[in-house]
């Protein structure tokens, strides 16, 4: 358990171009010692072939994962799906739990 490493890409606004549009910088870092387990998977064939795959992740307290982060696991891209749960043990942050999703189609 807790043997997986995730690669996280975070995008942040860092200014504006000459037309007033936001410009962005991406930062990539790894999060070792994670537990990753399958969650739900759904398929929608009503309008087009679409599959949504979900994962549940338990990770160490740092670095913090944020809504909007993109995560690579097992060479596949995922997005953080919903809020990140912060588990506190006494007065210290023990770990964080979050869901990932990948949509194809």
PDB file as gemmi writes it, atoms N, CA and C in Angstrom:
CRYST1    1.000    1.000    1.000  90.00  90.00  90.00 P 1                      
ATOM      1  N   UNK A   1       0.822  -1.189   0.000  1.00  0.00           N  
ATOM      2  CA  UNK A   1       0.000   0.000   0.000  1.00  0.00           C  
ATOM      3  C   UNK A   1       0.867   1.254   0.000  1.00  0.00           C  
ATOM      4  N   UNK A   2       0.292   2.336  -0.450  1.00  0.00           N  
ATOM      5  CA  UNK A   2       0.937   3.644  -0.485  1.00  0.00           C  
ATOM      6  C   UNK A   2       2.264   3.603  -1.242  1.00  0.00           C  
ATOM      7  N   UNK A   3       2.250   2.915  -2.376  1.00  0.00           N  
ATOM      8  CA  UNK A   3       3.471   2.755  -3.165  1.00  0.00           C  
ATOM      9  C   UNK A   3       3.435   3.509  -4.486  1.00  0.00           C  
ATOM     10  N   UNK A   4       2.339   4.174  -4.789  1.00  0.00           N  
ATOM     11  CA  UNK A   4       2.216   4.863  -6.083  1.00  0.00           C  
ATOM     12  C   UNK A   4       2.737   6.287  -5.994  1.00  0.00           C  
ATOM     13  N   UNK A   5       3.285   6.752  -7.113  1.00  0.00           N  
ATOM     14  CA  UNK A   5       3.724   8.140  -7.237  1.00  0.00           C  
ATOM     15  C   UNK A   5       2.896   8.819  -8.318  1.00  0.00           C  
ATOM     16  N   UNK A   6       2.358   9.978  -7.996  1.00  0.00           N  
ATOM     17  CA  UNK A   6       1.576  10.766  -8.940  1.00  0.00           C  
ATOM     18  C   UNK A   6       2.418  11.926  -9.447  1.00  0.00           C  
ATOM     19  N   UNK A   7       2.182  12.323 -10.687  1.00  0.00           N  
ATOM     20  CA  UNK A   7       2.782  13.536 -11.234  1.00  0.00           C  
ATOM     21  C   UNK A   7       1.673  14.568 -11.361  1.00  0.00           C  
ATOM     22  N   UNK A   8       1.861  15.708 -10.721  1.00  0.00           N  
ATOM     23  CA  UNK A   8       0.830  16.748 -10.679  1.00  0.00           C  
ATOM     24  C   UNK A   8       1.298  17.952 -11.487  1.00  0.00           C  
ATOM     25  N   UNK A   9       0.398  18.479 -12.322  1.00  0.00           N  
ATOM     26  CA  UNK A   9       0.667  19.697 -13.074  1.00  0.00           C  
ATOM     27  C   UNK A   9      -0.320  20.757 -12.615  1.00  0.00           C  
ATOM     28  N   UNK A  10       0.220  21.888 -12.174  1.00  0.00           N  
ATOM     29  CA  UNK A  10      -0.608  22.993 -11.676  1.00  0.00           C  
ATOM     30  C   UNK A  10      -0.416  24.194 -12.590  1.00  0.00           C  
ATOM     31  N   UNK A  11      -1.516  24.775 -13.023  1.00  0.00           N  
ATOM     32  CA  UNK A  11      -1.501  25.938 -13.907  1.00  0.00           C  
ATOM     33  C   UNK A  11      -1.904  27.165 -13.103  1.00  0.00           C  
ATOM     34  N   UNK A  12      -1.118  28.227 -13.216  1.00  0.00           N  
ATOM     35  CA  UNK A  12      -1.415  29.450 -12.462  1.00  0.00           C  
ATOM     36  C   UNK A  12      -1.206  30.669 -13.353  1.00  0.00           C  
ATOM     37  N   UNK A  13      -2.113  31.635 -13.218  1.00  0.00           N  
ATOM     38  CA  UNK A  13      -1.969  32.890 -13.961  1.00  0.00           C  
ATOM     39  C   UNK A  13      -0.732  33.623 -13.444  1.00  0.00           C  
ATOM     40  N   UNK A  14       0.056  34.170 -14.388  1.00  0.00           N  
ATOM     41  CA  UNK A  14       1.271  34.878 -13.973  1.00  0.00           C  
ATOM     42  C   UNK A  14       1.401  36.263 -14.602  1.00  0.00           C  
ATOM     43  N   UNK A  15       0.343  36.735 -15.215  1.00  0.00           N  
ATOM     44  CA  UNK A  15       0.381  38.062 -15.818  1.00  0.00           C  
ATOM     45  C   UNK A  15      -0.586  38.167 -16.973  1.00  0.00           C  
ATOM     46  N   UNK A  16      -0.355  39.183 -17.799  1.00  0.00           N  
ATOM     47  CA  UNK A  16      -1.206  39.398 -18.969  1.00  0.00           C  
ATOM     48  C   UNK A  16      -0.337  39.728 -20.170  1.00  0.00           C  
ATOM     49  N   UNK A  17      -0.852  39.362 -21.349  1.00  0.00           N  
ATOM     50  CA  UNK A  17      -0.131  39.712 -22.574  1.00  0.00           C  
ATOM     51  C   UNK A  17      -0.516  41.129 -23.015  1.00  0.00           C  
ATOM     52  N   UNK A  18      -0.004  41.562 -24.153  1.00  0.00           N  
ATOM     53  CA  UNK A  18      -0.236  42.937 -24.611  1.00  0.00           C  
ATOM     54  C   UNK A  18      -1.699  43.229 -24.938  1.00  0.00           C  
ATOM     55  N   UNK A  19      -2.546  42.178 -25.040  1.00  0.00           N  
ATOM     56  CA  UNK A  19      -3.963  42.362 -25.341  1.00  0.00           C  
ATOM     57  C   UNK A  19      -4.841  42.261 -24.091  1.00  0.00           C  
ATOM     58  N   UNK A  20      -4.213  42.077 -22.936  1.00  0.00           N  
ATOM     59  CA  UNK A  20      -4.966  41.977 -21.693  1.00  0.00           C  
ATOM     60  C   UNK A  20      -5.424  40.572 -21.354  1.00  0.00           C  
ATOM     61  N   UNK A  21      -5.009  39.581 -22.138  1.00  0.00           N  
ATOM     62  CA  UNK A  21      -5.364  38.197 -21.851  1.00  0.00           C  
ATOM     63  C   UNK A  21      -4.420  37.632 -20.801  1.00  0.00           C  
ATOM     64  N   UNK A  22      -4.960  36.806 -19.909  1.00  0.00           N  
ATOM     65  CA  UNK A  22      -4.126  36.174 -18.899  1.00  0.00           C  
ATOM     66  C   UNK A  22      -3.099  35.253 -19.557  1.00  0.00           C  
ATOM     67  N   UNK A  23      -1.903  35.232 -18.986  1.00  0.00           N  
ATOM     68  CA  UNK A  23      -0.888  34.263 -19.383  1.00  0.00           C  
ATOM     69  C   UNK A  23      -0.680  33.322 -18.200  1.00  0.00           C  
ATOM     70  N   UNK A  24      -0.225  32.118 -18.487  1.00  0.00           N  
ATOM     71  CA  UNK A  24      -0.152  31.078 -17.466  1.00  0.00           C  
ATOM     72  C   UNK A  24       1.213  30.417 -17.453  1.00  0.00           C  
ATOM     73  N   UNK A  25       1.555  29.913 -16.283  1.00  0.00           N  
ATOM     74  CA  UNK A  25       2.751  29.111 -16.091  1.00  0.00           C  
ATOM     75  C   UNK A  25       2.315  27.774 -15.512  1.00  0.00           C  
ATOM     76  N   UNK A  26       2.934  26.697 -15.982  1.00  0.00           N  
ATOM     77  CA  UNK A  26       2.649  25.374 -15.434  1.00  0.00           C  
ATOM     78  C   UNK A  26       3.823  24.909 -14.587  1.00  0.00           C  
ATOM     79  N   UNK A  27       3.493  24.347 -13.431  1.00  0.00           N  
ATOM     80  CA  UNK A  27       4.483  23.775 -12.537  1.00  0.00           C  
ATOM     81  C   UNK A  27       4.164  22.302 -12.383  1.00  0.00           C  
ATOM     82  N   UNK A  28       5.178  21.457 -12.477  1.00  0.00           N  
ATOM     83  CA  UNK A  28       4.992  20.018 -12.339  1.00  0.00           C  
ATOM     84  C   UNK A  28       5.807  19.515 -11.153  1.00  0.00           C  
ATOM     85  N   UNK A  29       5.178  18.644 -10.345  1.00  0.00           N  
ATOM     86  CA  UNK A  29       5.861  18.046  -9.202  1.00  0.00           C  
ATOM     87  C   UNK A  29       5.308  16.644  -8.967  1.00  0.00           C  
ATOM     88  N   UNK A  30       6.020  15.851  -8.203  1.00  0.00           N  
ATOM     89  CA  UNK A  30       5.564  14.492  -7.913  1.00  0.00           C  
ATOM     90  C   UNK A  30       5.083  14.392  -6.472  1.00  0.00           C  
ATOM     91  N   UNK A  31       4.179  13.442  -6.261  1.00  0.00           N  
ATOM     92  CA  UNK A  31       3.669  13.151  -4.928  1.00  0.00           C  
ATOM     93  C   UNK A  31       3.871  11.654  -4.692  1.00  0.00           C  
ATOM     94  N   UNK A  32       4.892  11.278  -3.931  1.00  0.00           N  
ATOM     95  CA  UNK A  32       5.143   9.858  -3.658  1.00  0.00           C  
ATOM     96  C   UNK A  32       4.258   9.338  -2.523  1.00  0.00           C  
ATOM     97  N   UNK A  33       4.299   8.033  -2.315  1.00  0.00           N  
ATOM     98  CA  UNK A  33       3.624   7.361  -1.198  1.00  0.00           C  
ATOM     99  C   UNK A  33       2.108   7.569  -1.209  1.00  0.00           C  
ATOM    100  N   UNK A  34       1.498   7.403  -2.382  1.00  0.00           N  
ATOM    101  CA  UNK A  34       0.045   7.525  -2.520  1.00  0.00           C  
ATOM    102  C   UNK A  34      -0.587   6.146  -2.635  1.00  0.00           C  
ATOM    103  N   UNK A  35      -1.815   6.053  -2.193  1.00  0.00           N  
ATOM    104  CA  UNK A  35      -2.629   4.855  -2.400  1.00  0.00           C  
ATOM    105  C   UNK A  35      -3.691   5.226  -3.431  1.00  0.00           C  
ATOM    106  N   UNK A  36      -3.760   4.469  -4.519  1.00  0.00           N  
ATOM    107  CA  UNK A  36      -4.713   4.743  -5.596  1.00  0.00           C  
ATOM    108  C   UNK A  36      -5.585   3.501  -5.773  1.00  0.00           C  
ATOM    109  N   UNK A  37      -6.907   3.696  -5.742  1.00  0.00           N  
ATOM    110  CA  UNK A  37      -7.838   2.590  -5.905  1.00  0.00           C  
ATOM    111  C   UNK A  37      -8.920   2.974  -6.904  1.00  0.00           C  
ATOM    112  N   UNK A  38      -9.415   1.988  -7.656  1.00  0.00           N  
ATOM    113  CA  UNK A  38     -10.467   2.297  -8.632  1.00  0.00           C  
ATOM    114  C   UNK A  38     -11.742   2.745  -7.937  1.00  0.00           C  
ATOM    115  N   UNK A  39     -12.450   3.614  -8.614  1.00  0.00           N  
ATOM    116  CA  UNK A  39     -13.751   4.085  -8.126  1.00  0.00           C  
ATOM    117  C   UNK A  39     -14.793   3.720  -9.176  1.00  0.00           C  
ATOM    118  N   UNK A  40     -15.620   4.650  -9.523  1.00  0.00           N  
ATOM    119  CA  UNK A  40     -16.681   4.382 -10.476  1.00  0.00           C  
ATOM    120  C   UNK A  40     -16.205   4.528 -11.910  1.00  0.00           C  
ATOM    121  N   UNK A  41     -16.935   3.883 -12.789  1.00  0.00           N  
ATOM    122  CA  UNK A  41     -16.728   4.041 -14.222  1.00  0.00           C  
ATOM    123  C   UNK A  41     -18.103   4.065 -14.852  1.00  0.00           C  
ATOM    124  N   UNK A  42     -18.357   5.052 -15.699  1.00  0.00           N  
ATOM    125  CA  UNK A  42     -19.658   5.150 -16.359  1.00  0.00           C  
ATOM    126  C   UNK A  42     -19.467   5.268 -17.855  1.00  0.00           C  
ATOM    127  N   UNK A  43     -20.496   4.883 -18.577  1.00  0.00           N  
ATOM    128  CA  UNK A  43     -20.463   4.960 -20.036  1.00  0.00           C  
ATOM    129  C   UNK A  43     -21.760   5.593 -20.507  1.00  0.00           C  
ATOM    130  N   UNK A  44     -21.652   6.579 -21.391  1.00  0.00           N  
ATOM    131  CA  UNK A  44     -22.819   7.258 -21.948  1.00  0.00           C  
ATOM    132  C   UNK A  44     -22.775   7.092 -23.453  1.00  0.00           C  
ATOM    133  N   UNK A  45     -23.752   6.392 -23.992  1.00  0.00           N  
ATOM    134  CA  UNK A  45     -23.799   6.179 -25.434  1.00  0.00           C  
ATOM    135  C   UNK A  45     -25.006   6.855 -26.072  1.00  0.00           C  
ATOM    136  N   UNK A  46     -25.698   7.737 -25.318  1.00  0.00           N  
ATOM    137  CA  UNK A  46     -26.913   8.358 -25.849  1.00  0.00           C  
ATOM    138  C   UNK A  46     -26.615   9.317 -26.996  1.00  0.00           C  
ATOM    139  N   UNK A  47     -25.606  10.153 -26.855  1.00  0.00           N  
ATOM    140  CA  UNK A  47     -25.281  11.114 -27.913  1.00  0.00           C  
ATOM    141  C   UNK A  47     -23.967  10.770 -28.591  1.00  0.00           C  
ATOM    142  N   UNK A  48     -23.064  10.200 -27.837  1.00  0.00           N  
ATOM    143  CA  UNK A  48     -21.771   9.785 -28.368  1.00  0.00           C  
ATOM    144  C   UNK A  48     -21.165   8.791 -27.394  1.00  0.00           C  
ATOM    145  N   UNK A  49     -20.152   8.115 -27.827  1.00  0.00           N  
ATOM    146  CA  UNK A  49     -19.469   7.142 -26.979  1.00  0.00           C  
ATOM    147  C   UNK A  49     -18.580   7.891 -25.990  1.00  0.00           C  
ATOM    148  N   UNK A  50     -18.924   7.867 -24.717  1.00  0.00           N  
ATOM    149  CA  UNK A  50     -18.150   8.572 -23.706  1.00  0.00           C  
ATOM    150  C   UNK A  50     -17.996   7.678 -22.483  1.00  0.00           C  
ATOM    151  N   UNK A  51     -16.777   7.609 -21.965  1.00  0.00           N  
ATOM    152  CA  UNK A  51     -16.497   6.824 -20.770  1.00  0.00           C  
ATOM    153  C   UNK A  51     -15.825   7.732 -19.745  1.00  0.00           C  
ATOM    154  N   UNK A  52     -16.319   7.669 -18.502  1.00  0.00           N  
ATOM    155  CA  UNK A  52     -15.733   8.420 -17.396  1.00  0.00           C  
ATOM    156  C   UNK A  52     -15.190   7.401 -16.404  1.00  0.00           C  
ATOM    157  N   UNK A  53     -13.887   7.483 -16.133  1.00  0.00           N  
ATOM    158  CA  UNK A  53     -13.231   6.573 -15.200  1.00  0.00           C  
ATOM    159  C   UNK A  53     -12.821   7.355 -13.968  1.00  0.00           C  
ATOM    160  N   UNK A  54     -13.087   6.804 -12.792  1.00  0.00           N  
ATOM    161  CA  UNK A  54     -12.745   7.482 -11.552  1.00  0.00           C  
ATOM    162  C   UNK A  54     -11.767   6.688 -10.715  1.00  0.00           C  
ATOM    163  N   UNK A  55     -10.965   7.413  -9.942  1.00  0.00           N  
ATOM    164  CA  UNK A  55     -10.028   6.825  -8.988  1.00  0.00           C  
ATOM    165  C   UNK A  55     -10.160   7.545  -7.656  1.00  0.00           C  
ATOM    166  N   UNK A  56      -9.934   6.827  -6.565  1.00  0.00           N  
ATOM    167  CA  UNK A  56      -9.834   7.430  -5.234  1.00  0.00           C  
ATOM    168  C   UNK A  56      -8.376   7.412  -4.825  1.00  0.00           C  
ATOM    169  N   UNK A  57      -7.896   8.527  -4.273  1.00  0.00           N  
ATOM    170  CA  UNK A  57      -6.489   8.659  -3.905  1.00  0.00           C  
ATOM    171  C   UNK A  57      -6.366   9.112  -2.453  1.00  0.00           C  
ATOM    172  N   UNK A  58      -5.453   8.448  -1.724  1.00  0.00           N  
ATOM    173  CA  UNK A  58      -5.040   8.870  -0.392  1.00  0.00           C  
ATOM    174  C   UNK A  58      -3.573   9.260  -0.527  1.00  0.00           C  
ATOM    175  N   UNK A  59      -3.241  10.473  -0.115  1.00  0.00           N  
ATOM    176  CA  UNK A  59      -1.894  11.014  -0.330  1.00  0.00           C  
ATOM    177  C   UNK A  59      -1.363  11.633   0.963  1.00  0.00           C  
ATOM    178  N   UNK A  60      -0.036  11.776   1.055  1.00  0.00           N  
ATOM    179  CA  UNK A  60       0.529  12.439   2.230  1.00  0.00           C  
ATOM    180  C   UNK A  60       0.047  13.896   2.307  1.00  0.00           C  
ATOM    181  N   UNK A  61       0.224  14.542   3.455  1.00  0.00           N  
ATOM    182  CA  UNK A  61      -0.318  15.890   3.635  1.00  0.00           C  
ATOM    183  C   UNK A  61       0.325  16.954   2.762  1.00  0.00           C  
ATOM    184  N   UNK A  62       1.557  16.731   2.341  1.00  0.00           N  
ATOM    185  CA  UNK A  62       2.215  17.690   1.457  1.00  0.00           C  
ATOM    186  C   UNK A  62       2.890  16.950   0.321  1.00  0.00           C  
ATOM    187  N   UNK A  63       2.993  17.558  -0.843  1.00  0.00           N  
ATOM    188  CA  UNK A  63       2.458  18.868  -1.206  1.00  0.00           C  
ATOM    189  C   UNK A  63       0.936  18.809  -1.335  1.00  0.00           C  
ATOM    190  N   UNK A  64       0.308  19.925  -1.048  1.00  0.00           N  
ATOM    191  CA  UNK A  64      -1.150  19.979  -1.106  1.00  0.00           C  
ATOM    192  C   UNK A  64      -1.647  19.867  -2.538  1.00  0.00           C  
ATOM    193  N   UNK A  65      -2.716  19.107  -2.696  1.00  0.00           N  
ATOM    194  CA  UNK A  65      -3.388  18.971  -3.988  1.00  0.00           C  
ATOM    195  C   UNK A  65      -4.541  19.967  -4.007  1.00  0.00           C  
ATOM    196  N   UNK A  66      -4.744  20.618  -5.152  1.00  0.00           N  
ATOM    197  CA  UNK A  66      -5.783  21.639  -5.280  1.00  0.00           C  
ATOM    198  C   UNK A  66      -6.772  21.275  -6.378  1.00  0.00           C  
ATOM    199  N   UNK A  67      -7.995  21.774  -6.226  1.00  0.00           N  
ATOM    200  CA  UNK A  67      -8.978  21.654  -7.306  1.00  0.00           C  
ATOM    201  C   UNK A  67      -8.381  22.334  -8.534  1.00  0.00           C  
ATOM    202  N   UNK A  68      -8.480  21.703  -9.682  1.00  0.00           N  
ATOM    203  CA  UNK A  68      -7.904  22.269 -10.897  1.00  0.00           C  
ATOM    204  C   UNK A  68      -6.577  21.649 -11.269  1.00  0.00           C  
ATOM    205  N   UNK A  69      -5.941  20.927 -10.330  1.00  0.00           N  
ATOM    206  CA  UNK A  69      -4.698  20.243 -10.661  1.00  0.00           C  
ATOM    207  C   UNK A  69      -4.975  19.124 -11.656  1.00  0.00           C  
ATOM    208  N   UNK A  70      -4.008  18.895 -12.526  1.00  0.00           N  
ATOM    209  CA  UNK A  70      -4.054  17.746 -13.435  1.00  0.00           C  
ATOM    210  C   UNK A  70      -3.052  16.718 -12.926  1.00  0.00           C  
ATOM    211  N   UNK A  71      -3.447  15.467 -12.944  1.00  0.00           N  
ATOM    212  CA  UNK A  71      -2.640  14.399 -12.359  1.00  0.00           C  
ATOM    213  C   UNK A  71      -2.400  13.317 -13.399  1.00  0.00           C  
ATOM    214  N   UNK A  72      -1.160  12.860 -13.480  1.00  0.00           N  
ATOM    215  CA  UNK A  72      -0.836  11.714 -14.328  1.00  0.00           C  
ATOM    216  C   UNK A  72      -0.585  10.518 -13.421  1.00  0.00           C  
ATOM    217  N   UNK A  73      -1.315   9.434 -13.704  1.00  0.00           N  
ATOM    218  CA  UNK A  73      -1.157   8.191 -12.960  1.00  0.00           C  
ATOM    219  C   UNK A  73      -1.161   7.046 -13.961  1.00  0.00           C  
ATOM    220  N   UNK A  74      -0.194   6.177 -13.848  1.00  0.00           N  
ATOM    221  CA  UNK A  74      -0.087   5.027 -14.747  1.00  0.00           C  
ATOM    222  C   UNK A  74      -0.072   5.486 -16.211  1.00  0.00           C  
ATOM    223  N   UNK A  75       0.623   6.608 -16.461  1.00  0.00           N  
ATOM    224  CA  UNK A  75       0.781   7.201 -17.790  1.00  0.00           C  
ATOM    225  C   UNK A  75      -0.526   7.693 -18.411  1.00  0.00           C  
ATOM    226  N   UNK A  76      -1.555   7.905 -17.611  1.00  0.00           N  
ATOM    227  CA  UNK A  76      -2.834   8.413 -18.111  1.00  0.00           C  
ATOM    228  C   UNK A  76      -3.174   9.728 -17.415  1.00  0.00           C  
ATOM    229  N   UNK A  77      -3.779  10.684 -18.148  1.00  0.00           N  
ATOM    230  CA  UNK A  77      -4.122  11.985 -17.555  1.00  0.00           C  
ATOM    231  C   UNK A  77      -5.469  11.947 -16.832  1.00  0.00           C  
ATOM    232  N   UNK A  78      -5.516  12.580 -15.679  1.00  0.00           N  
ATOM    233  CA  UNK A  78      -6.731  12.706 -14.879  1.00  0.00           C  
ATOM    234  C   UNK A  78      -6.849  14.140 -14.393  1.00  0.00           C  
ATOM    235  N   UNK A  79      -8.055  14.491 -13.916  1.00  0.00           N  
ATOM    236  CA  UNK A  79      -8.300  15.788 -13.277  1.00  0.00           C  
ATOM    237  C   UNK A  79      -8.779  15.540 -11.863  1.00  0.00           C  
ATOM    238  N   UNK A  80      -8.456  16.448 -10.952  1.00  0.00           N  
ATOM    239  CA  UNK A  80      -9.012  16.381  -9.608  1.00  0.00           C  
ATOM    240  C   UNK A  80     -10.506  16.657  -9.723  1.00  0.00           C  
ATOM    241  N   UNK A  81     -11.313  15.783  -9.142  1.00  0.00           N  
ATOM    242  CA  UNK A  81     -12.765  15.861  -9.266  1.00  0.00           C  
ATOM    243  C   UNK A  81     -13.371  16.220  -7.916  1.00  0.00           C  
ATOM    244  N   UNK A  82     -13.728  17.486  -7.731  1.00  0.00           N  
ATOM    245  CA  UNK A  82     -14.331  17.932  -6.480  1.00  0.00           C  
ATOM    246  C   UNK A  82     -13.290  18.443  -5.498  1.00  0.00           C  
ATOM    247  N   UNK A  83     -13.738  18.689  -4.288  1.00  0.00           N  
ATOM    248  CA  UNK A  83     -12.865  19.226  -3.243  1.00  0.00           C  
ATOM    249  C   UNK A  83     -11.922  18.150  -2.714  1.00  0.00           C  
ATOM    250  N   UNK A  84     -10.793  18.597  -2.210  1.00  0.00           N  
ATOM    251  CA  UNK A  84      -9.813  17.708  -1.596  1.00  0.00           C  
ATOM    252  C   UNK A  84     -10.091  17.639  -0.104  1.00  0.00           C  
ATOM    253  N   UNK A  85     -10.228  16.416   0.418  1.00  0.00           N  
ATOM    254  CA  UNK A  85     -10.458  16.238   1.852  1.00  0.00           C  
ATOM    255  C   UNK A  85      -9.144  16.265   2.611  1.00  0.00           C  
ATOM    256  N   UNK A  86      -9.093  17.038   3.669  1.00  0.00           N  
ATOM    257  CA  UNK A  86      -7.905  17.133   4.519  1.00  0.00           C  
ATOM    258  C   UNK A  86      -8.215  16.429   5.842  1.00  0.00           C  
ATOM    259  N   UNK A  87      -7.486  15.372   6.140  1.00  0.00           N  
ATOM    260  CA  UNK A  87      -7.719  14.577   7.348  1.00  0.00           C  
ATOM    261  C   UNK A  87      -6.769  15.039   8.449  1.00  0.00           C  
ATOM    262  N   UNK A  88      -7.339  15.518   9.539  1.00  0.00           N  
ATOM    263  CA  UNK A  88      -6.560  16.037  10.659  1.00  0.00           C  
ATOM    264  C   UNK A  88      -6.579  15.019  11.789  1.00  0.00           C  
ATOM    265  N   UNK A  89      -5.400  14.756  12.348  1.00  0.00           N  
ATOM    266  CA  UNK A  89      -5.257  13.866  13.495  1.00  0.00           C  
ATOM    267  C   UNK A  89      -4.747  14.712  14.653  1.00  0.00           C  
ATOM    268  N   UNK A  90      -5.637  15.031  15.570  1.00  0.00           N  
ATOM    269  CA  UNK A  90      -5.262  15.947  16.656  1.00  0.00           C  
ATOM    270  C   UNK A  90      -5.119  17.348  16.090  1.00  0.00           C  
ATOM    271  N   UNK A  91      -3.906  17.871  16.127  1.00  0.00           N  
ATOM    272  CA  UNK A  91      -3.682  19.224  15.617  1.00  0.00           C  
ATOM    273  C   UNK A  91      -2.852  19.227  14.332  1.00  0.00           C  
ATOM    274  N   UNK A  92      -2.560  18.045  13.774  1.00  0.00           N  
ATOM    275  CA  UNK A  92      -1.729  18.025  12.567  1.00  0.00           C  
ATOM    276  C   UNK A  92      -2.480  17.398  11.399  1.00  0.00           C  
ATOM    277  N   UNK A  93      -2.153  17.864  10.223  1.00  0.00           N  
ATOM    278  CA  UNK A  93      -2.724  17.306   9.006  1.00  0.00           C  
ATOM    279  C   UNK A  93      -2.084  15.949   8.765  1.00  0.00           C  
ATOM    280  N   UNK A  94      -2.901  14.896   8.739  1.00  0.00           N  
ATOM    281  CA  UNK A  94      -2.399  13.533   8.613  1.00  0.00           C  
ATOM    282  C   UNK A  94      -2.251  13.104   7.153  1.00  0.00           C  
ATOM    283  N   UNK A  95      -3.285  13.332   6.358  1.00  0.00           N  
ATOM    284  CA  UNK A  95      -3.238  12.985   4.939  1.00  0.00           C  
ATOM    285  C   UNK A  95      -4.360  13.715   4.209  1.00  0.00           C  
ATOM    286  N   UNK A  96      -4.357  13.584   2.888  1.00  0.00           N  
ATOM    287  CA  UNK A  96      -5.418  14.175   2.071  1.00  0.00           C  
ATOM    288  C   UNK A  96      -6.016  13.096   1.178  1.00  0.00           C  
ATOM    289  N   UNK A  97      -7.304  13.233   0.914  1.00  0.00           N  
ATOM    290  CA  UNK A  97      -8.012  12.261   0.083  1.00  0.00           C  
ATOM    291  C   UNK A  97      -8.745  13.032  -0.998  1.00  0.00           C  
ATOM    292  N   UNK A  98      -8.695  12.500  -2.227  1.00  0.00           N  
ATOM    293  CA  UNK A  98      -9.370  13.174  -3.325  1.00  0.00           C  
ATOM    294  C   UNK A  98      -9.725  12.176  -4.410  1.00  0.00           C  
ATOM    295  N   UNK A  99     -10.618  12.607  -5.280  1.00  0.00           N  
ATOM    296  CA  UNK A  99     -11.052  11.787  -6.403  1.00  0.00           C  
ATOM    297  C   UNK A  99     -10.422  12.324  -7.693  1.00  0.00           C  
ATOM    298  N   UNK A 100     -10.136  11.414  -8.600  1.00  0.00           N  
ATOM    299  CA  UNK A 100      -9.656  11.772  -9.924  1.00  0.00           C  
ATOM    300  C   UNK A 100     -10.648  11.259 -10.944  1.00  0.00           C  
ATOM    301  N   UNK A 101     -10.742  11.946 -12.077  1.00  0.00           N  
ATOM    302  CA  UNK A 101     -11.579  11.448 -13.160  1.00  0.00           C  
ATOM    303  C   UNK A 101     -10.871  11.659 -14.487  1.00  0.00           C  
ATOM    304  N   UNK A 102     -11.184  10.752 -15.423  1.00  0.00           N  
ATOM    305  CA  UNK A 102     -10.671  10.838 -16.782  1.00  0.00           C  
ATOM    306  C   UNK A 102     -11.839  10.593 -17.720  1.00  0.00           C  
ATOM    307  N   UNK A 103     -12.060  11.517 -18.651  1.00  0.00           N  
ATOM    308  CA  UNK A 103     -13.174  11.430 -19.592  1.00  0.00           C  
ATOM    309  C   UNK A 103     -12.615  11.168 -20.980  1.00  0.00           C  
ATOM    310  N   UNK A 104     -13.116  10.153 -21.641  1.00  0.00           N  
ATOM    311  CA  UNK A 104     -12.738   9.866 -23.024  1.00  0.00           C  
ATOM    312  C   UNK A 104     -13.980   9.841 -23.888  1.00  0.00           C  
ATOM    313  N   UNK A 105     -13.829  10.243 -25.131  1.00  0.00           N  
ATOM    314  CA  UNK A 105     -14.935  10.208 -26.071  1.00  0.00           C  
ATOM    315  C   UNK A 105     -15.648  11.504 -26.232  1.00  0.00           C  
TER     316      UNK A 105                                                      
END                                                                             
